């Protein structure tokens, strides 16, 4: 019987999201493809350094100890622009770090984002902005991993995931009203529609599948009362009262919940995230991500009206036709 990815949380990652590929990229850009291939072969058994999303990927995979062997809650698939030959170093790096990733797609010089639906992927992470933009235009759940000064505490076994709300979990209809008519009309609109759930945004399904892992933790605790929950979900949004209520009712209608909710009403998110210390934070607004990425691994979701005017965010690796993305 074919292996099924249904009923699991499936995450697709480019190597540029989970590993630090700056040295490899420098070789490609300075010396060209032939020398890049030689470089990768010469360093085949030298693991890539850990990248921005490594702490998140390591911890999300560790939650598979809640499931039966052979039936994991989480699958992480490598989606690569490299060919299988030059991508071998990435696979060896995965093995070196003991990451439970066994599946990969290698597509020389092409973005593999088109395979997101075929693999039931709820989140695609890459450092390559053009790939992420193309995936979002195709209505796939994707985000660009940004540079960060975050230093992981490897003794901390919890996994903290933080989300902005509008344009990330929910659609951008309300954000459009705010942008066109201002704060007063935005609040009035949310109060009028408080019982109407928001349309889904790019990462709604990702949160739904995360919620299933939260439920698995609660089931595990019933059998093992000493178990301490490791997964914590937070909403960090610029909304404030009275627009907070519709956001909470929307989450309830989806059958999900957050452990924490920060309705900041314009307070700098970076200051809150510096205390919360999430292992990954998702936001659609470049302005918010400038401060957020200084204190936490951050992901830009280039969705909705706020991203219609291009804004430049620092990728962890520039685009290139062959070097890994």
N, C-alpha and C positions, 0 to 999 in steps of 0.2 A: 504494500500500500504506500503511495507517495506520502512524503512528509508534509504536513499541513502547517502553514503559518497563521491559520485562522485562530481566533481566541487567544492570541498572544500579543504582547507589546513588541512590535518590530521597529527597530531604529536602524536607519541607514547612515553610515558615516564615511566621509572621504578621509583619507589619511591626514590631510591638512587640518582636520578638526581635532583629531585625537593624538597626533604626533607633531613634533617640531621639525619641519622640513626645510628650514631656512638655508642650511648648508647645501642641501641637494639642489634647491632652487637656484642658489648662487652659481653653482657649477653649470647648470643648464643654461643660464642666461649669459654667463661669461664665455663658456666654451662650446656650447651647442649640444645637440642631441647625442652625437656619437660619444663625446667625452662623458656626457651624463650617464650613458649606459655603462661605460667602463668604470665610472666612479661607483655606481650602484653595485656592480659585480665585485669590485675590489673591497667594498664595505658590506658585503652581503651578510656577514655574521656579526656586524656591529649594529646593535639596536638603535633605532631613532630615539632621540630624547622624548620625554612626555610632552604632549601638547595641551592646549587650553581645555579641551573637553575630556581629557583623560580622567580626572577625578570623578566626573559624572558617569562616564562609561563604566569605569571600574566598579563603582558602587551600584549602579543599576543592574549590572550583571550579577553582583553578589547576592541580590535578592532571589536568585534562582534556587537558593537553598531552602526556600519555602515550598518548592514544588517537588514532585516525584522525579527521579532520574529519567532522562529521556523525554520529559514533558515540561520543558522550561516555561516560566512565565514570560521571560524576556529573551529576544533574539536580537543580536546586533550584527548587521551585514556590512562588509566593506564594499563601498561603491567607488571604483577607481578609474581615473583617466589613463592610467598606465596600461601597458600591455602586460600579459602574465609574467614575462621574463623579468622586466624591471620592477614589477610589483612584488616579486618574491621577497624582497627585503622587508616589506611591510608585513607580510605574513609571518616571517621569522620574528619580527619585532612583537607581533601579537603573541606568539608562542613564548617569547622571552619573558614578557610581563605576566604571563598566565591569564590573559584575557580569554574568556569563554566565547571566542568568535571563530567559527569554522567555515563560514560561507562568505564568498566574495564574488564580485563581478568586475572584470578588467576589460576596459574598452579603450584601446589606444587612441589618444587624442580626442575622444568624444566624451561628453558628459553622460553618465548612466542614469540621470534623473528620470528618464522616461520609463524606467523599470520600477518606479516607486509603487504604482498600483499593483503590478504583478506580484510583488513581494509583500503586499499588505503593510507597507511601511507607514507608520503614523508620525514619523519625524525624520527628516533628512538634514544632516549637519555638514557644512563644508566651509572652508575658508575662501572659496572661490565665489566672489560676488556675482559674476555673470551666470554661473550655474544656478545659484540660489534664486536670482531674479527670474531666470527662465522657468525654474520649477514652480515658483509662485504664480507666474503668468499662466502656467498650465494647471493651476488650481491644486497643486501638491503642497503638503505641509513641509516647508523648508525654512532654514535659517542660516545666516552667515555668522560664523564664530569670529569674535573680535579679539584683538590683543588685550591682555589683562596683566596686571602686576600681582594677581592673586597667588598666594603661596598655600598649597594644600597641607593640611594637617592630616597626615596619613594615619594617625592614631584615632582620628574621629571616624567612627564607623557609620554614622548617620548619613542620610542623603537628603539634602534640602534643595527643593526645586521651587523657584519663584517665577510667577507670571504677571505681566501686565494684563489688563482685561481687554479693553477695546482694541481691535485690530490684531489681537493675538488669540485669545480664547473666543471672543465674540467678533462679529462682523464690525464694519466701520460706519454703519448707518448713523449712530448717535454722534460719532466723531465728526461726521460730515456736517451735522447740524451745528455742532460747536464751532467748526471752522467757518461756516457760512453765516451763522446768526448770533454767535456769542454764547457766553456762559448762562445767562438768564434763560434763554430759550432752550438751551440744552437741558437744564434742570427741569424746566416746565415740561418738556417732551418726555423725560424719564419718569416724572411723576404721573403724567397722563397714561403712560404705557407700563406702569409698574407691574401689572399682572401678565404682560406679554413678554415671553422669553425672547432674548436677543437671537438673531440668526447666528449660526456657528461661524467662528473665525477659523484660521488655518490650523490652530493647535487644539481645537475642541476635542477631536477624537483622541489625540495624544493624552489629554487630561482624563478622558473617560477610561482609557486603558490603564493609566496610572492609578486611578481610583480602584480598579479591580485588584491591583497589587496591595493597596491599602486594606481592602476587604480580606485579602489572603493573610495579611499580617494579623488582623483581628481574629480570624479563624484559628491561626496558629497559636495565638495567645490563649484561646479557650482550652487548648490541650496542654500548653506550656505556660502556666501563669507567670513565670518569672521572665518571660520574653519581653524585651524592651523594643518598642517600635523604632525602626530605622528610617522610614520614609516620612518626610514632612513636606507638605505642600503649602505655599503661601501665595496670596494675591497681593501685589504691590501696585496700586493704581493711583492716578492723579484724581480719580473721582473722590467726592466727599458728599456728605448729606446735602440734599435729599436723594441724590442719584445713586447712592450706595445700595438702596433696597432692591432696585431692579436687577442689579448685578448679582446679588445674593440669591434672589428668586430664580434667576436664570440658571445658576449652578445647581440649585435644588431640582429644577425641572429636568436637568440632564442626569440626575442621579449621582452627582459628585459633590464633594465638599472640600473645603480648605481648612487646614489646621490653623492658619493665621490669615488675617485680612488687614491690610494697611490702606486706609482711604485717606490719602495725603493732601488732597486739595491744593496741589502746587508746591508742596514741600519737596526739596531736592531728594530724589529717590536714592542717590548715592549714599547719603548720610544714613538712611535706614538700612540699606543693603550692607553697609560696612559693619553694622551690628549683627544683622541677620546672617551674614556670610553664607549665602546659598552656593551650592556647587554648580548651579547654572541658573541664569536669569534671562527671560525672554521678553523683549519689548519691540514695538513697531516704530518707536520715535527716536531718531538719531540724537535729538537734543537730550533725551533722558539717558541714552546709552553712553554719552560722553563721561558722565560722572559714575554711572553704574559699572562700566568696564574697568574703571580704575581700582575697584574694590572687589569685584566678583567676575567669574567667567560669564560673559554676556553674549547673547545671540540676537542679532537684528532680524526681525521678521519683516521683510520689505513689502508689506501688504497695505492696501487701502489708500485713502485720500491723502494721508499725511506723507506718503511716499511717491506721490505723483510728480513732485519736483525732485529730480535726482539730488541726493546729498552724498558726499563722500565720507565713508567710515574706513578706518584703517583695517584692512584684512590681515590675517596672520600670514598670508602668502599671496602674492600677485598671481594673476592668471597667466598660464603658459600652455602651449598646445600639447605638450607631452608630460612635463614634470607633474608629479602627483598632486591632485587636488582633493 
